[in-house]
Amino acid sequence: MKSLNLDVKSEENLTIVLKEMGKKLQVANADSLMNPDDYKLESYDELKSLYDLLVTKEKLTVSETHAFIDELRKHRK
C-alpha cells in the first residue's frame, strides 16, 4: 500500500482532500459541492490549506461551516 503525500498536487489528492472536507463539513449536498470535476487542479494549494485548517478543528460552529463552504465555492470552476 502506497503512502499518501497530500502535499503533491494531483487529481487523486484533490479528490481525497475534497472527500475528507465533505465528511468533516457534514454538508447535505456534499456530493454536489465536493465533486472534484468542479475544481481546477490549479486551486489545489488553496484547497489543501483549507483542508489542513479543517482537520485541526475538532468541531465546527455553524458560522465556521458556512465560512468553509463559502471559501470552497470561490474555487469552483
N, CA, C and O atoms as a Tripos MOL2 file, in Angstrom:
@<TRIPOS>MOLECULE
protein
  308   307    77     0     0
PROTEIN
NO_CHARGES

@<TRIPOS>ATOM
      1 N           0.8430   -1.1880    0.0000 N.3       1 MET1
      2 CA          0.0000    0.0000    0.0000 C.3       1 MET1
      3 C           0.8830    1.2430    0.0000 C.2       1 MET1
      4 O           1.7740    1.3810    0.8370 O.2       1 MET1
      5 N           0.6300    2.1440   -0.9400 N.am      2 LYS2
      6 CA          1.4750    3.3280   -1.0160 C.3       2 LYS2
      7 C           1.0300    4.3680    0.0050 C.2       2 LYS2
      8 O          -0.1420    4.4610    0.3670 O.2       2 LYS2
      9 N           1.9880    5.1290    0.4440 N.am      3 SER3
     10 CA          1.7300    6.1790    1.4190 C.3       3 SER3
     11 C           1.2300    7.4230    0.6880 C.2       3 SER3
     12 O           1.7320    7.7700   -0.3820 O.2       3 SER3
     13 N           0.2470    8.0830    1.2710 N.am      4 LEU4
     14 CA         -0.2820    9.2910    0.6570 C.3       4 LEU4
     15 C           0.5370   10.5040    1.0670 C.2       4 LEU4
     16 O           0.8630   10.6860    2.2400 O.2       4 LEU4
     17 N           0.8580   11.3140    0.0980 N.am      5 ASN5
     18 CA          1.5110   12.5910    0.3600 C.3       5 ASN5
     19 C           0.6010   13.6560   -0.2300 C.2       5 ASN5
     20 O           0.6590   13.9450   -1.4250 O.2       5 ASN5
     21 N          -0.2350   14.2330    0.6130 N.am      6 LEU6
     22 CA         -1.2040   15.2030    0.1300 C.3       6 LEU6
     23 C          -0.5760   16.5290   -0.2560 C.2       6 LEU6
     24 O          -1.2650   17.4130   -0.7640 O.2       6 LEU6
     25 N           0.7360   16.6840   -0.0200 N.am      7 ASP7
     26 CA          1.4200   17.8970   -0.4510 C.3       7 ASP7
     27 C           1.6710   17.9050   -1.9520 C.2       7 ASP7
     28 O           2.0000   18.9430   -2.5270 O.2       7 ASP7
     29 N           1.5160   16.7450   -2.5870 N.am      8 VAL8
     30 CA          1.7190   16.6320   -4.0290 C.3       8 VAL8
     31 C           0.4080   16.9670   -4.7410 C.2       8 VAL8
     32 O          -0.6330   16.3650   -4.4740 O.2       8 VAL8
     33 N           0.4820   17.9310   -5.6430 N.am      9 LYS9
     34 CA         -0.6870   18.3570   -6.4050 C.3       9 LYS9
     35 C          -1.0230   17.3020   -7.4580 C.2       9 LYS9
     36 O          -0.2600   17.0890   -8.4010 O.2       9 LYS9
     37 N          -2.1800   16.6400   -7.2860 N.am     10 SER10
     38 CA         -2.6170   15.6450   -8.2630 C.3      10 SER10
     39 C          -4.1400   15.5410   -8.2100 C.2      10 SER10
     40 O          -4.7700   15.9450   -7.2320 O.2      10 SER10
     41 N          -4.7110   14.9970   -9.2670 N.am     11 GLU11
     42 CA         -6.1610   14.7960   -9.3110 C.3      11 GLU11
     43 C          -6.5990   13.8520   -8.1920 C.2      11 GLU11
     44 O          -7.6370   14.0640   -7.5660 O.2      11 GLU11
     45 N          -5.8090   12.8170   -7.9470 N.am     12 GLU12
     46 CA         -6.1270   11.8530   -6.8950 C.3      12 GLU12
     47 C          -6.1590   12.5440   -5.5220 C.2      12 GLU12
     48 O          -7.0800   12.3220   -4.7360 O.2      12 GLU12
     49 N          -5.1680   13.3650   -5.2440 N.am     13 ASN13
     50 CA         -5.1150   14.0620   -3.9660 C.3      13 ASN13
     51 C          -6.2310   15.1050   -3.8400 C.2      13 ASN13
     52 O          -6.7720   15.3190   -2.7550 O.2      13 ASN13
     53 N          -6.5650   15.7450   -4.9520 N.am     14 LEU14
     54 CA         -7.6700   16.6900   -4.9560 C.3      14 LEU14
     55 C          -8.9600   15.9830   -4.5470 C.2      14 LEU14
     56 O          -9.7330   16.5010   -3.7420 O.2      14 LEU14
     57 N          -9.1830   14.8040   -5.1050 N.am     15 THR15
     58 CA        -10.3630   14.0120   -4.7700 C.3      15 THR15
     59 C         -10.3770   13.6440   -3.2870 C.2      15 THR15
     60 O         -11.4120   13.7490   -2.6290 O.2      15 THR15
     61 N          -9.2440   13.2200   -2.7700 N.am     16 ILE16
     62 CA         -9.1510   12.8320   -1.3550 C.3      16 ILE16
     63 C          -9.4230   14.0240   -0.4480 C.2      16 ILE16
     64 O         -10.2000   13.9210    0.5020 O.2      16 ILE16
     65 N          -8.7860   15.1490   -0.7380 N.am     17 VAL17
     66 CA         -8.9490   16.3500    0.0820 C.3      17 VAL17
     67 C         -10.4150   16.7900    0.0880 C.2      17 VAL17
     68 O         -10.9650   17.0930    1.1470 O.2      17 VAL17
     69 N         -11.0450   16.8260   -1.0830 N.am     18 LEU18
     70 CA        -12.4420   17.2540   -1.1570 C.3      18 LEU18
     71 C         -13.3730   16.2730   -0.4430 C.2      18 LEU18
     72 O         -14.2990   16.6870    0.2560 O.2      18 LEU18
     73 N         -13.1290   14.9880   -0.6190 N.am     19 LYS19
     74 CA        -13.9650   13.9690    0.0300 C.3      19 LYS19
     75 C         -13.8650   14.0880    1.5540 C.2      19 LYS19
     76 O         -14.8760   14.0240    2.2520 O.2      19 LYS19
     77 N         -12.6570   14.2600    2.0590 N.am     20 GLU20
     78 CA        -12.4610   14.3730    3.5050 C.3      20 GLU20
     79 C         -13.0690   15.6680    4.0490 C.2      20 GLU20
     80 O         -13.6240   15.6800    5.1480 O.2      20 GLU20
     81 N         -12.9630   16.7550    3.2850 N.am     21 MET21
     82 CA        -13.5800   18.0030    3.7290 C.3      21 MET21
     83 C         -15.0940   17.8560    3.7590 C.2      21 MET21
     84 O         -15.7440   18.3720    4.6680 O.2      21 MET21
     85 N         -15.6630   17.1640    2.7820 N.am     22 GLY22
     86 CA        -17.1060   16.9400    2.7610 C.3      22 GLY22
     87 C         -17.5770   16.1830    3.9880 C.2      22 GLY22
     88 O         -18.6240   16.4960    4.5530 O.2      22 GLY22
     89 N         -16.7940   15.1750    4.4050 N.am     23 LYS23
     90 CA        -17.1390   14.4220    5.6130 C.3      23 LYS23
     91 C         -17.0910   15.3240    6.8440 C.2      23 LYS23
     92 O         -17.9970   15.3060    7.6770 O.2      23 LYS23
     93 N         -16.0360   16.1030    6.9450 N.am     24 LYS24
     94 CA        -15.8400   16.9460    8.1240 C.3      24 LYS24
     95 C         -16.8970   18.0560    8.1920 C.2      24 LYS24
     96 O         -17.3750   18.3990    9.2740 O.2      24 LYS24
     97 N         -17.2540   18.6120    7.0340 N.am     25 LEU25
     98 CA        -18.2340   19.6910    6.9970 C.3      25 LEU25
     99 C         -19.6630   19.1860    7.1780 C.2      25 LEU25
    100 O         -20.5490   19.9550    7.5500 O.2      25 LEU25
    101 N         -19.8880   17.9180    6.9210 N.am     26 GLN26
    102 CA        -21.2020   17.2870    7.0720 C.3      26 GLN26
    103 C         -22.2930   18.0660    6.3430 C.2      26 GLN26
    104 O         -23.3560   18.3420    6.8990 O.2      26 GLN26
    105 N         -22.0130   18.4090    5.1050 N.am     27 VAL27
    106 CA        -22.9960   19.1490    4.3260 C.3      27 VAL27
    107 C         -23.9430   18.1830    3.6270 C.2      27 VAL27
    108 O         -23.5440   17.0970    3.2060 O.2      27 VAL27
    109 N         -25.2080   18.5950    3.5080 N.am     28 ALA28
    110 CA        -26.2400   17.7440    2.9240 C.3      28 ALA28
    111 C         -25.9690   17.4620    1.4470 C.2      28 ALA28
    112 O         -26.2370   16.3590    0.9690 O.2      28 ALA28
    113 N         -25.4490   18.4320    0.7340 N.am     29 ASN29
    114 CA        -25.1960   18.2780   -0.7010 C.3      29 ASN29
    115 C         -23.7110   18.0560   -0.9750 C.2      29 ASN29
    116 O         -23.1700   18.5940   -1.9410 O.2      29 ASN29
    117 N         -23.0610   17.2780   -0.1400 N.am     30 ALA30
    118 CA        -21.6070   17.0780   -0.2450 C.3      30 ALA30
    119 C         -21.1970   16.5330   -1.6160 C.2      30 ALA30
    120 O         -20.1830   16.9600   -2.1680 O.2      30 ALA30
    121 N         -21.9740   15.5960   -2.1700 N.am     31 ASP31
    122 CA        -21.6120   15.0260   -3.4770 C.3      31 ASP31
    123 C         -21.5710   16.0910   -4.5610 C.2      31 ASP31
    124 O         -20.7170   16.0580   -5.4460 O.2      31 ASP31
    125 N         -22.4900   17.0240   -4.4840 N.am     32 SER32
    126 CA        -22.5330   18.0940   -5.4700 C.3      32 SER32
    127 C         -21.4440   19.1340   -5.2070 C.2      32 SER32
    128 O         -20.6980   19.5030   -6.1140 O.2      32 SER32
    129 N         -21.3590   19.5970   -3.9750 N.am     33 LEU33
    130 CA        -20.3980   20.6350   -3.6230 C.3      33 LEU33
    131 C         -18.9520   20.1530   -3.6970 C.2      33 LEU33
    132 O         -18.0570   20.9260   -4.0400 O.2      33 LEU33
    133 N         -18.7210   18.8950   -3.3790 N.am     34 MET34
    134 CA        -17.3600   18.3840   -3.2760 C.3      34 MET34
    135 C         -16.9340   17.5460   -4.4920 C.2      34 MET34
    136 O         -15.9800   16.7730   -4.4030 O.2      34 MET34
    137 N         -17.6220   17.6910   -5.6030 N.am     35 ASN35
    138 CA        -17.2790   16.9520   -6.8130 C.3      35 ASN35
    139 C         -15.9500   17.4730   -7.3720 C.2      35 ASN35
    140 O         -15.8580   18.6390   -7.7550 O.2      35 ASN35
    141 N         -14.9240   16.6210   -7.4230 N.am     36 PRO36
    142 CA        -13.6090   17.0750   -7.8940 C.3      36 PRO36
    143 C         -13.6160   17.6230   -9.3240 C.2      36 PRO36
    144 O         -12.7540   18.4240   -9.6860 O.2      36 PRO36
    145 N         -14.5850   17.1960  -10.1340 N.am     37 ASP37
    146 CA        -14.6650   17.6970  -11.5040 C.3      37 ASP37
    147 C         -15.0040   19.1860  -11.5480 C.2      37 ASP37
    148 O         -14.7910   19.8470  -12.5650 O.2      37 ASP37
    149 N         -15.5290   19.7050  -10.4460 N.am     38 ASP38
    150 CA        -15.9230   21.1120  -10.3830 C.3      38 ASP38
    151 C         -14.8030   22.0310   -9.9140 C.2      38 ASP38
    152 O         -15.0060   23.2380   -9.7800 O.2      38 ASP38
    153 N         -13.6240   21.4690   -9.6650 N.am     39 TYR39
    154 CA        -12.4940   22.2510   -9.1550 C.3      39 TYR39
    155 C         -11.2970   22.1180  -10.0860 C.2      39 TYR39
    156 O         -11.0330   21.0490  -10.6370 O.2      39 TYR39
    157 N         -10.5830   23.2180  -10.2500 N.am     40 LYS40
    158 CA         -9.3720   23.2020  -11.0590 C.3      40 LYS40
    159 C          -8.2060   22.7160  -10.2060 C.2      40 LYS40
    160 O          -8.1030   23.0500   -9.0260 O.2      40 LYS40
    161 N          -7.3440   21.9350  -10.8090 N.am     41 LEU41
    162 CA         -6.1540   21.4620  -10.1050 C.3      41 LEU41
    163 C          -5.2650   22.6410   -9.6930 C.2      41 LEU41
    164 O          -4.5170   22.5460   -8.7200 O.2      41 LEU41
    165 N          -5.3470   23.7350  -10.4250 N.am     42 GLU42
    166 CA         -4.5630   24.9200  -10.0860 C.3      42 GLU42
    167 C          -4.9460   25.4820   -8.7120 C.2      42 GLU42
    168 O          -4.1560   26.2000   -8.0990 O.2      42 GLU42
    169 N          -6.1370   25.1650   -8.2300 N.am     43 SER43
    170 CA         -6.5930   25.6310   -6.9100 C.3      43 SER43
    171 C          -6.1900   24.6810   -5.7910 C.2      43 SER43
    172 O          -6.5620   24.8860   -4.6360 O.2      43 SER43
    173 N          -5.4390   23.6530   -6.1250 N.am     44 TYR44
    174 CA         -5.1230   22.6240   -5.1300 C.3      44 TYR44
    175 C          -4.4560   23.1850   -3.8830 C.2      44 TYR44
    176 O          -4.8230   22.8140   -2.7680 O.2      44 TYR44
    177 N          -3.4850   24.0690   -4.0520 N.am     45 ASP45
    178 CA         -2.7610   24.5890   -2.8870 C.3      45 ASP45
    179 C          -3.7000   25.3120   -1.9170 C.2      45 ASP45
    180 O          -3.5850   25.1530   -0.7020 O.2      45 ASP45
    181 N          -4.6240   26.1020   -2.4580 N.am     46 GLU46
    182 CA         -5.5890   26.8000   -1.6060 C.3      46 GLU46
    183 C          -6.5370   25.8090   -0.9360 C.2      46 GLU46
    184 O          -6.8460   25.9390    0.2480 O.2      46 GLU46
    185 N          -6.9960   24.8200   -1.7010 N.am     47 LEU47
    186 CA         -7.8950   23.8050   -1.1370 C.3      47 LEU47
    187 C          -7.1870   22.9620   -0.0820 C.2      47 LEU47
    188 O          -7.7860   22.5870    0.9260 O.2      47 LEU47
    189 N          -5.9260   22.6690   -0.3140 N.am     48 LYS48
    190 CA         -5.1440   21.8980    0.6600 C.3      48 LYS48
    191 C          -4.9650   22.7110    1.9430 C.2      48 LYS48
    192 O          -5.0000   22.1460    3.0360 O.2      48 LYS48
    193 N          -4.7770   24.0130    1.8270 N.am     49 SER49
    194 CA         -4.6680   24.8720    3.0120 C.3      49 SER49
    195 C          -5.9720   24.8580    3.8050 C.2      49 SER49
    196 O          -5.9550   24.7990    5.0340 O.2      49 SER49
    197 N          -7.0960   24.9110    3.1050 N.am     50 LEU50
    198 CA         -8.3980   24.8180    3.7770 C.3      50 LEU50
    199 C          -8.5410   23.4650    4.4790 C.2      50 LEU50
    200 O          -8.9970   23.3840    5.6190 O.2      50 LEU50
    201 N          -8.1460   22.4220    3.7800 N.am     51 TYR51
    202 CA         -8.1930   21.0660    4.3460 C.3      51 TYR51
    203 C          -7.3380   20.9830    5.6110 C.2      51 TYR51
    204 O          -7.7770   20.4520    6.6320 O.2      51 TYR51
    205 N          -6.1150   21.5110    5.5370 N.am     52 ASP52
    206 CA         -5.2070   21.4740    6.6950 C.3      52 ASP52
    207 C          -5.8190   22.1900    7.9000 C.2      52 ASP52
    208 O          -5.7160   21.7130    9.0300 O.2      52 ASP52
    209 N          -6.4500   23.3250    7.6520 N.am     53 LEU53
    210 CA         -7.1020   24.0620    8.7340 C.3      53 LEU53
    211 C          -8.2990   23.2750    9.2790 C.2      53 LEU53
    212 O          -8.5120   23.1980   10.4890 O.2      53 LEU53
    213 N          -9.0570   22.7040    8.3770 N.am     54 LEU54
    214 CA        -10.2630   21.9630    8.7700 C.3      54 LEU54
    215 C          -9.9400   20.7560    9.6430 C.2      54 LEU54
    216 O         -10.6510   20.4860   10.6110 O.2      54 LEU54
    217 N          -8.8830   20.0310    9.3130 N.am     55 VAL55
    218 CA         -8.5600   18.8250   10.0930 C.3      55 VAL55
    219 C          -8.0250   19.1570   11.4850 C.2      55 VAL55
    220 O          -7.9850   18.2880   12.3560 O.2      55 VAL55
    221 N          -7.6140   20.4050   11.6990 N.am     56 THR56
    222 CA         -7.1600   20.7820   13.0420 C.3      56 THR56
    223 C          -8.3340   21.1000   13.9600 C.2      56 THR56
    224 O          -8.1780   21.1440   15.1800 O.2      56 THR56
    225 N          -9.4860   21.3190   13.3830 N.am     57 LYS57
    226 CA        -10.6780   21.6630   14.1510 C.3      57 LYS57
    227 C         -11.3610   20.3800   14.6370 C.2      57 LYS57
    228 O         -11.6420   19.4770   13.8490 O.2      57 LYS57
    229 N         -11.6220   20.3160   15.9360 N.am     58 GLU58
    230 CA        -12.3280   19.1600   16.4610 C.3      58 GLU58
    231 C         -13.8090   19.2380   16.1160 C.2      58 GLU58
    232 O         -14.4240   18.2460   15.7270 O.2      58 GLU58
    233 N         -14.3690   20.4350   16.2660 N.am     59 LYS59
    234 CA        -15.7800   20.6490   15.9720 C.3      59 LYS59
    235 C         -15.9340   22.0400   15.3810 C.2      59 LYS59
    236 O         -15.2540   22.9820   15.7890 O.2      59 LYS59
    237 N         -16.8320   22.1560   14.4190 N.am     60 LEU60
    238 CA        -17.0570   23.4360   13.7600 C.3      60 LEU60
    239 C         -18.3690   24.0600   14.2230 C.2      60 LEU60
    240 O         -19.3580   23.3620   14.4420 O.2      60 LEU60
    241 N         -18.3650   25.3660   14.3660 N.am     61 THR61
    242 CA        -19.6140   26.0760   14.6150 C.3      61 THR61
    243 C         -20.3490   26.1960   13.2810 C.2      61 THR61
    244 O         -19.7720   25.9510   12.2210 O.2      61 THR61
    245 N         -21.6060   26.5690   13.3410 N.am     62 VAL62
    246 CA        -22.3830   26.7580   12.1190 C.3      62 VAL62
    247 C         -21.7450   27.8390   11.2550 C.2      62 VAL62
    248 O         -21.6430   27.6820   10.0380 O.2      62 VAL62
    249 N         -21.3170   28.9300   11.8720 N.am     63 SER63
    250 CA        -20.7160   30.0120   11.0860 C.3      63 SER63
    251 C         -19.3810   29.5930   10.4650 C.2      63 SER63
    252 O         -19.0620   30.0140    9.3530 O.2      63 SER63
    253 N         -18.6020   28.7720   11.1650 N.am     64 GLU64
    254 CA        -17.3460   28.2630   10.5860 C.3      64 GLU64
    255 C         -17.6370   27.3530    9.3960 C.2      64 GLU64
    256 O         -16.9450   27.4150    8.3800 O.2      64 GLU64
    257 N         -18.6540   26.5150    9.5230 N.am     65 THR65
    258 CA        -19.0330   25.6290    8.4190 C.3      65 THR65
    259 C         -19.4250   26.4530    7.2070 C.2      65 THR65
    260 O         -18.9970   26.1590    6.0910 O.2      65 THR65
    261 N         -20.2410   27.4880    7.4140 N.am     66 HIS66
    262 CA        -20.6460   28.3580    6.3010 C.3      66 HIS66
    263 C         -19.4440   29.0660    5.6870 C.2      66 HIS66
    264 O         -19.3740   29.2260    4.4690 O.2      66 HIS66
    265 N         -18.5120   29.4850    6.5090 N.am     67 ALA67
    266 CA        -17.3110   30.1670    6.0040 C.3      67 ALA67
    267 C         -16.4730   29.2190    5.1370 C.2      67 ALA67
    268 O         -15.9750   29.6220    4.0860 O.2      67 ALA67
    269 N         -16.3160   27.9730    5.5680 N.am     68 PHE68
    270 CA        -15.5760   26.9930    4.7670 C.3      68 PHE68
    271 C         -16.2810   26.7480    3.4360 C.2      68 PHE68
    272 O         -15.6370   26.6980    2.3890 O.2      68 PHE68
    273 N         -17.5990   26.5960    3.4770 N.am     69 ILE69
    274 CA        -18.3510   26.3430    2.2460 C.3      69 ILE69
    275 C         -18.2530   27.5390    1.3020 C.2      69 ILE69
    276 O         -18.0850   27.3650    0.0950 O.2      69 ILE69
    277 N         -18.3560   28.7460    1.8440 N.am     70 ASP70
    278 CA        -18.2070   29.9440    1.0070 C.3      70 ASP70
    279 C         -16.8320   29.9890    0.3540 C.2      70 ASP70
    280 O         -16.7060   30.3440   -0.8180 O.2      70 ASP70
    281 N         -15.8130   29.6320    1.1060 N.am     71 GLU71
    282 CA        -14.4520   29.6230    0.5670 C.3      71 GLU71
    283 C         -14.3070   28.5590   -0.5250 C.2      71 GLU71
    284 O         -13.6590   28.7940   -1.5450 O.2      71 GLU71
    285 N         -14.9020   27.4100   -0.3090 N.am     72 LEU72
    286 CA        -14.8640   26.3510   -1.3240 C.3      72 LEU72
    287 C         -15.5180   26.8210   -2.6160 C.2      72 LEU72
    288 O         -15.0150   26.5490   -3.7060 O.2      72 LEU72
    289 N         -16.6180   27.5140   -2.4970 N.am     73 ARG73
    290 CA        -17.3330   27.9920   -3.6830 C.3      73 ARG73
    291 C         -16.4730   28.9210   -4.5270 C.2      73 ARG73
    292 O         -16.6220   28.9650   -5.7480 O.2      73 ARG73
    293 N         -15.5840   29.6560   -3.8930 N.am     74 LYS74
    294 CA        -14.6910   30.5730   -4.6210 C.3      74 LYS74
    295 C         -13.7380   29.8270   -5.5460 C.2      74 LYS74
    296 O         -13.2350   30.3970   -6.5150 O.2      74 LYS74
    297 N         -13.4900   28.5620   -5.2520 N.am     75 HIS75
    298 CA        -12.5140   27.7860   -6.0110 C.3      75 HIS75
    299 C         -13.1450   26.8520   -7.0370 C.2      75 HIS75
    300 O         -12.4430   26.1090   -7.7240 O.2      75 HIS75
    301 N         -14.4520   26.8910   -7.1370 N.am     76 ARG76
    302 CA        -15.1270   26.0350   -8.1310 C.3      76 ARG76
    303 C         -14.9460   26.6320   -9.5290 C.2      76 ARG76
    304 O         -14.7680   27.8400   -9.6850 O.2      76 ARG76
    305 N         -14.9960   25.7760  -10.5200 N.am     77 LYS77
    306 CA        -14.8560   26.2170  -11.9180 C.3      77 LYS77
    307 C         -16.0170   27.1030  -12.3190 C.2      77 LYS77
    308 O         -16.0740   27.5700  -13.4570 O.2      77 LYS77
@<TRIPOS>BOND
     1     1     2 1
     2     2     3 1
     3     3     4 2
     4     3     5 am
     5     5     6 1
     6     6     7 1
     7     7     8 2
     8     7     9 am
     9     9    10 1
    10    10    11 1
    11    11    12 2
    12    11    13 am
    13    13    14 1
    14    14    15 1
    15    15    16 2
    16    15    17 am
    17    17    18 1
    18    18    19 1
    19    19    20 2
    20    19    21 am
    21    21    22 1
    22    22    23 1
    23    23    24 2
    24    23    25 am
    25    25    26 1
    26    26    27 1
    27    27    28 2
    28    27    29 am
    29    29    30 1
    30    30    31 1
    31    31    32 2
    32    31    33 am
    33    33    34 1
    34    34    35 1
    35    35    36 2
    36    35    37 am
    37    37    38 1
    38    38    39 1
    39    39    40 2
    40    39    41 am
    41    41    42 1
    42    42    43 1
    43    43    44 2
    44    43    45 am
    45    45    46 1
    46    46    47 1
    47    47    48 2
    48    47    49 am
    49    49    50 1
    50    50    51 1
    51    51    52 2
    52    51    53 am
    53    53    54 1
    54    54    55 1
    55    55    56 2
    56    55    57 am
    57    57    58 1
    58    58    59 1
    59    59    60 2
    60    59    61 am
    61    61    62 1
    62    62    63 1
    63    63    64 2
    64    63    65 am
    65    65    66 1
    66    66    67 1
    67    67    68 2
    68    67    69 am
    69    69    70 1
    70    70    71 1
    71    71    72 2
    72    71    73 am
    73    73    74 1
    74    74    75 1
    75    75    76 2
    76    75    77 am
    77    77    78 1
    78    78    79 1
    79    79    80 2
    80    79    81 am
    81    81    82 1
    82    82    83 1
    83    83    84 2
    84    83    85 am
    85    85    86 1
    86    86    87 1
    87    87    88 2
    88    87    89 am
    89    89    90 1
    90    90    91 1
    91    91    92 2
    92    91    93 am
    93    93    94 1
    94    94    95 1
    95    95    96 2
    96    95    97 am
    97    97    98 1
    98    98    99 1
    99    99   100 2
   100    99   101 am
   101   101   102 1
   102   102   103 1
   103   103   104 2
   104   103   105 am
   105   105   106 1
   106   106   107 1
   107   107   108 2
   108   107   109 am
   109   109   110 1
   110   110   111 1
   111   111   112 2
   112   111   113 am
   113   113   114 1
   114   114   115 1
   115   115   116 2
   116   115   117 am
   117   117   118 1
   118   118   119 1
   119   119   120 2
   120   119   121 am
   121   121   122 1
   122   122   123 1
   123   123   124 2
   124   123   125 am
   125   125   126 1
   126   126   127 1
   127   127   128 2
   128   127   129 am
   129   129   130 1
   130   130   131 1
   131   131   132 2
   132   131   133 am
   133   133   134 1
   134   134   135 1
   135   135   136 2
   136   135   137 am
   137   137   138 1
   138   138   139 1
   139   139   140 2
   140   139   141 am
   141   141   142 1
   142   142   143 1
   143   143   144 2
   144   143   145 am
   145   145   146 1
   146   146   147 1
   147   147   148 2
   148   147   149 am
   149   149   150 1
   150   150   151 1
   151   151   152 2
   152   151   153 am
   153   153   154 1
   154   154   155 1
   155   155   156 2
   156   155   157 am
   157   157   158 1
   158   158   159 1
   159   159   160 2
   160   159   161 am
   161   161   162 1
   162   162   163 1
   163   163   164 2
   164   163   165 am
   165   165   166 1
   166   166   167 1
   167   167   168 2
   168   167   169 am
   169   169   170 1
   170   170   171 1
   171   171   172 2
   172   171   173 am
   173   173   174 1
   174   174   175 1
   175   175   176 2
   176   175   177 am
   177   177   178 1
   178   178   179 1
   179   179   180 2
   180   179   181 am
   181   181   182 1
   182   182   183 1
   183   183   184 2
   184   183   185 am
   185   185   186 1
   186   186   187 1
   187   187   188 2
   188   187   189 am
   189   189   190 1
   190   190   191 1
   191   191   192 2
   192   191   193 am
   193   193   194 1
   194   194   195 1
   195   195   196 2
   196   195   197 am
   197   197   198 1
   198   198   199 1
   199   199   200 2
   200   199   201 am
   201   201   202 1
   202   202   203 1
   203   203   204 2
   204   203   205 am
   205   205   206 1
   206   206   207 1
   207   207   208 2
   208   207   209 am
   209   209   210 1
   210   210   211 1
   211   211   212 2
   212   211   213 am
   213   213   214 1
   214   214   215 1
   215   215   216 2
   216   215   217 am
   217   217   218 1
   218   218   219 1
   219   219   220 2
   220   219   221 am
   221   221   222 1
   222   222   223 1
   223   223   224 2
   224   223   225 am
   225   225   226 1
   226   226   227 1
   227   227   228 2
   228   227   229 am
   229   229   230 1
   230   230   231 1
   231   231   232 2
   232   231   233 am
   233   233   234 1
   234   234   235 1
   235   235   236 2
   236   235   237 am
   237   237   238 1
   238   238   239 1
   239   239   240 2
   240   239   241 am
   241   241   242 1
   242   242   243 1
   243   243   244 2
   244   243   245 am
   245   245   246 1
   246   246   247 1
   247   247   248 2
   248   247   249 am
   249   249   250 1
   250   250   251 1
   251   251   252 2
   252   251   253 am
   253   253   254 1
   254   254   255 1
   255   255   256 2
   256   255   257 am
   257   257   258 1
   258   258   259 1
   259   259   260 2
   260   259   261 am
   261   261   262 1
   262   262   263 1
   263   263   264 2
   264   263   265 am
   265   265   266 1
   266   266   267 1
   267   267   268 2
   268   267   269 am
   269   269   270 1
   270   270   271 1
   271   271   272 2
   272   271   273 am
   273   273   274 1
   274   274   275 1
   275   275   276 2
   276   275   277 am
   277   277   278 1
   278   278   279 1
   279   279   280 2
   280   279   281 am
   281   281   282 1
   282   282   283 1
   283   283   284 2
   284   283   285 am
   285   285   286 1
   286   286   287 1
   287   287   288 2
   288   287   289 am
   289   289   290 1
   290   290   291 1
   291   291   292 2
   292   291   293 am
   293   293   294 1
   294   294   295 1
   295   295   296 2
   296   295   297 am
   297   297   298 1
   298   298   299 1
   299   299   300 2
   300   299   301 am
   301   301   302 1
   302   302   303 1
   303   303   304 2
   304   303   305 am
   305   305   306 1
   306   306   307 1
   307   307   308 2
@<TRIPOS>SUBSTRUCTURE
     1 MET1         2 RESIDUE 1 A MET
     2 LYS2         6 RESIDUE 1 A LYS
     3 SER3        10 RESIDUE 1 A SER
     4 LEU4        14 RESIDUE 1 A LEU
     5 ASN5        18 RESIDUE 1 A ASN
     6 LEU6        22 RESIDUE 1 A LEU
     7 ASP7        26 RESIDUE 1 A ASP
     8 VAL8        30 RESIDUE 1 A VAL
     9 LYS9        34 RESIDUE 1 A LYS
    10 SER10       38 RESIDUE 1 A SER
    11 GLU11       42 RESIDUE 1 A GLU
    12 GLU12       46 RESIDUE 1 A GLU
    13 ASN13       50 RESIDUE 1 A ASN
    14 LEU14       54 RESIDUE 1 A LEU
    15 THR15       58 RESIDUE 1 A THR
    16 ILE16       62 RESIDUE 1 A ILE
    17 VAL17       66 RESIDUE 1 A VAL
    18 LEU18       70 RESIDUE 1 A LEU
    19 LYS19       74 RESIDUE 1 A LYS
    20 GLU20       78 RESIDUE 1 A GLU
    21 MET21       82 RESIDUE 1 A MET
    22 GLY22       86 RESIDUE 1 A GLY
    23 LYS23       90 RESIDUE 1 A LYS
    24 LYS24       94 RESIDUE 1 A LYS
    25 LEU25       98 RESIDUE 1 A LEU
    26 GLN26      102 RESIDUE 1 A GLN
    27 VAL27      106 RESIDUE 1 A VAL
    28 ALA28      110 RESIDUE 1 A ALA
    29 ASN29      114 RESIDUE 1 A ASN
    30 ALA30      118 RESIDUE 1 A ALA
    31 ASP31      122 RESIDUE 1 A ASP
    32 SER32      126 RESIDUE 1 A SER
    33 LEU33      130 RESIDUE 1 A LEU
    34 MET34      134 RESIDUE 1 A MET
    35 ASN35      138 RESIDUE 1 A ASN
    36 PRO36      142 RESIDUE 1 A PRO
    37 ASP37      146 RESIDUE 1 A ASP
    38 ASP38      150 RESIDUE 1 A ASP
    39 TYR39      154 RESIDUE 1 A TYR
    40 LYS40      158 RESIDUE 1 A LYS
    41 LEU41      162 RESIDUE 1 A LEU
    42 GLU42      166 RESIDUE 1 A GLU
    43 SER43      170 RESIDUE 1 A SER
    44 TYR44      174 RESIDUE 1 A TYR
    45 ASP45      178 RESIDUE 1 A ASP
    46 GLU46      182 RESIDUE 1 A GLU
    47 LEU47      186 RESIDUE 1 A LEU
    48 LYS48      190 RESIDUE 1 A LYS
    49 SER49      194 RESIDUE 1 A SER
    50 LEU50      198 RESIDUE 1 A LEU
    51 TYR51      202 RESIDUE 1 A TYR
    52 ASP52      206 RESIDUE 1 A ASP
    53 LEU53      210 RESIDUE 1 A LEU
    54 LEU54      214 RESIDUE 1 A LEU
    55 VAL55      218 RESIDUE 1 A VAL
    56 THR56      222 RESIDUE 1 A THR
    57 LYS57      226 RESIDUE 1 A LYS
    58 GLU58      230 RESIDUE 1 A GLU
    59 LYS59      234 RESIDUE 1 A LYS
    60 LEU60      238 RESIDUE 1 A LEU
    61 THR61      242 RESIDUE 1 A THR
    62 VAL62      246 RESIDUE 1 A VAL
    63 SER63      250 RESIDUE 1 A SER
    64 GLU64      254 RESIDUE 1 A GLU
    65 THR65      258 RESIDUE 1 A THR
    66 HIS66      262 RESIDUE 1 A HIS
    67 ALA67      266 RESIDUE 1 A ALA
    68 PHE68      270 RESIDUE 1 A PHE
    69 ILE69      274 RESIDUE 1 A ILE
    70 ASP70      278 RESIDUE 1 A ASP
    71 GLU71      282 RESIDUE 1 A GLU
    72 LEU72      286 RESIDUE 1 A LEU
    73 ARG73      290 RESIDUE 1 A ARG
    74 LYS74      294 RESIDUE 1 A LYS
    75 HIS75      298 RESIDUE 1 A HIS
    76 ARG76      302 RESIDUE 1 A ARG
    77 LYS77      306 RESIDUE 1 A LYS
